[in-house]
Amino acid sequence: MEEIYDSKIESLEQQLVVAELGLKFNKVVLWNNFDVSFAFYYFIVDNVVKCGAVGLKDQENSDNLDSRLASHRSTFARFKLINVVKFKDSNTVTLFESWIKQVLAKYSIGTNILLEQYECPGKNSEEILNDIILTEFKAITSGAGSLCPQGLIKQYNETMTAKTNV
């Protein structure tokens, strides 16, 4: 009986340590806003998903995500942000973006690899492509990136919708 009791206590202690480490890790990657220097993001206009990244190695003007989204708003006033992945450095976001381009190549609506526009004609492009990107993110990043909380994305979309409906 004592062995079982000791084993349970040890298990609970391990769970507590894991929980504490998880809290510490999450504090490092908290999302308060879109002032992010290294990120892969994607949004939808009509049924076309457009992807982009900030902080790539070869970018001359590596602005943050806030300013990049503002720039997109000047071109596509009513786009809907689908998701954002924050990375720790330029190398990681560059590798992830390159990989996603290859994975989504069959959905590309153009022949120019720089276009980064994808569609599933007659289907829900947002849902299908988001599932693919999230699957790839979970499979290859192993902690190198952090998904933006959906609450923050929802808040952003609601705020931008309210501003463009005025």
C-alpha positions as CSV (number, residue, x, y, z in Angstrom):
1,M,0.0,0.0,0.0
2,E,2.9,2.3,0.9
3,E,4.5,1.7,-2.5
4,I,1.3,2.7,-4.3
5,Y,0.9,5.8,-2.2
6,D,4.6,6.8,-2.8
7,S,4.2,6.2,-6.6
8,K,1.1,8.4,-6.7
9,I,2.8,11.2,-4.8
10,E,5.8,11.0,-7.2
11,S,3.4,11.1,-10.2
12,L,1.6,14.1,-8.8
13,E,5.0,15.9,-8.1
14,Q,6.0,15.2,-11.8
15,Q,2.7,16.6,-13.0
16,L,3.2,19.7,-10.9
17,V,6.7,20.3,-12.3
18,V,5.4,19.9,-15.9
19,A,2.6,22.3,-15.2
20,E,5.0,24.9,-13.7
21,L,7.4,24.5,-16.7
22,G,4.4,25.0,-19.0
23,L,3.4,28.2,-17.3
24,K,7.0,29.5,-17.5
25,F,7.2,28.6,-21.2
26,N,3.8,30.3,-21.9
27,K,5.0,33.5,-20.2
28,V,7.8,33.7,-22.7
29,V,5.5,33.4,-25.7
30,L,2.6,35.5,-24.6
31,W,0.6,37.3,-27.3
32,N,-0.5,40.8,-26.3
33,N,-0.7,42.3,-29.8
34,F,0.8,41.9,-33.3
35,D,4.0,43.7,-32.6
36,V,5.9,40.6,-33.7
37,S,9.2,40.7,-35.7
38,F,9.2,37.1,-37.0
39,A,5.9,35.6,-38.1
40,F,4.1,33.7,-40.8
41,Y,0.5,34.8,-41.3
42,Y,-2.3,34.1,-43.7
43,F,-5.6,35.8,-44.4
44,I,-8.5,35.4,-46.8
45,V,-10.1,37.7,-49.4
46,D,-13.2,36.1,-51.0
47,N,-12.2,32.5,-51.3
48,V,-8.5,33.1,-51.9
49,V,-6.0,32.6,-49.0
50,K,-3.0,34.9,-49.1
51,C,0.2,34.0,-47.1
52,G,3.0,36.2,-45.9
53,A,5.9,36.5,-43.5
54,V,7.8,39.1,-41.6
55,G,11.4,38.8,-40.6
56,L,12.6,36.7,-43.5
57,K,16.4,36.6,-44.0
58,D,16.3,38.2,-47.4
59,Q,13.8,41.0,-46.6
60,E,15.3,44.5,-46.9
61,N,12.6,46.2,-44.8
62,S,11.8,43.7,-42.2
63,D,8.9,45.5,-40.5
64,N,6.7,44.0,-37.8
65,L,3.4,42.2,-38.2
66,D,1.4,45.2,-37.2
67,S,2.8,47.4,-40.0
68,R,2.5,44.6,-42.5
69,L,-1.1,44.0,-41.7
70,A,-1.8,47.7,-42.0
71,S,-0.1,47.7,-45.4
72,H,-2.3,44.8,-46.5
73,R,-5.4,46.7,-45.3
74,S,-4.6,49.5,-47.8
75,T,-4.9,46.9,-50.6
76,F,-7.6,44.6,-49.2
77,A,-9.7,46.7,-46.9
78,R,-11.9,43.8,-45.8
79,F,-9.6,40.8,-45.5
80,K,-10.1,38.3,-42.7
81,L,-7.0,37.2,-40.8
82,I,-7.1,33.5,-40.4
83,N,-4.0,32.7,-38.3
84,V,-0.5,33.8,-37.3
85,V,2.5,31.8,-36.1
86,K,5.2,33.7,-34.2
87,F,8.8,32.4,-34.5
88,K,11.9,33.1,-32.5
89,D,14.2,34.1,-35.4
90,S,14.6,34.8,-39.1
91,N,15.9,31.4,-40.0
92,T,12.9,29.6,-38.5
93,V,10.3,31.7,-40.2
94,T,12.2,31.5,-43.5
95,L,12.3,27.7,-43.4
96,F,8.6,27.4,-42.4
97,E,7.5,29.8,-45.2
98,S,9.6,27.9,-47.8
99,W,8.1,24.6,-46.6
100,I,4.5,25.9,-46.7
101,K,5.0,27.2,-50.2
102,Q,5.9,23.7,-51.3
103,V,3.1,22.0,-49.4
104,L,0.5,24.4,-50.8
105,A,1.9,24.5,-54.4
106,K,-1.0,22.5,-55.8
107,Y,-3.5,25.1,-54.6
108,S,-1.6,28.0,-56.0
109,I,-3.6,30.3,-58.3
110,G,-0.6,31.6,-60.2
111,T,2.7,30.5,-61.7
112,N,4.8,33.0,-59.8
113,I,6.1,31.4,-56.6
114,L,6.2,34.9,-55.0
115,L,2.5,35.3,-55.4
116,E,1.6,33.1,-52.4
117,Q,-2.2,33.0,-53.2
118,Y,-4.0,29.8,-52.9
119,E,-7.6,28.6,-53.5
120,C,-9.7,25.5,-53.4
121,P,-12.3,26.3,-56.1
122,G,-15.8,25.4,-55.1
123,K,-14.7,24.5,-51.6
124,N,-14.0,26.3,-48.3
125,S,-10.4,27.5,-48.9
126,E,-10.1,29.0,-45.5
127,E,-10.9,25.8,-43.6
128,I,-9.0,23.4,-45.9
129,L,-5.8,25.5,-46.1
130,N,-5.8,26.4,-42.4
131,D,-6.0,22.7,-41.6
132,I,-3.1,21.9,-43.8
133,I,-0.9,24.8,-42.5
134,L,-1.7,23.9,-38.8
135,T,-0.9,20.2,-39.5
136,E,2.5,21.2,-41.0
137,F,3.1,23.6,-38.1
138,K,2.5,21.0,-35.5
139,A,4.5,18.4,-37.4
140,I,7.7,20.3,-38.1
141,T,8.2,23.2,-35.6
142,S,8.5,21.2,-32.3
143,G,8.3,24.3,-30.1
144,A,10.1,26.7,-32.4
145,G,6.9,28.7,-33.0
146,S,3.8,29.9,-31.2
147,L,0.3,30.0,-32.6
148,C,-1.6,33.3,-32.0
149,P,-4.6,32.8,-29.7
150,Q,-7.8,32.7,-31.7
151,G,-9.3,35.3,-29.3
152,L,-6.7,37.9,-30.4
153,I,-7.4,37.1,-34.1
154,K,-11.2,37.4,-33.5
155,Q,-10.7,40.7,-31.8
156,Y,-8.5,42.0,-34.6
157,N,-11.1,40.9,-37.3
158,E,-14.0,42.4,-35.4
159,T,-12.2,45.7,-34.9
160,M,-11.2,45.9,-38.6
161,T,-14.7,45.0,-39.7
162,A,-16.1,47.7,-37.6
163,K,-13.6,50.3,-39.0
164,T,-14.3,49.3,-42.6
165,N,-18.1,49.4,-42.2
166,V,-18.1,53.1,-41.2
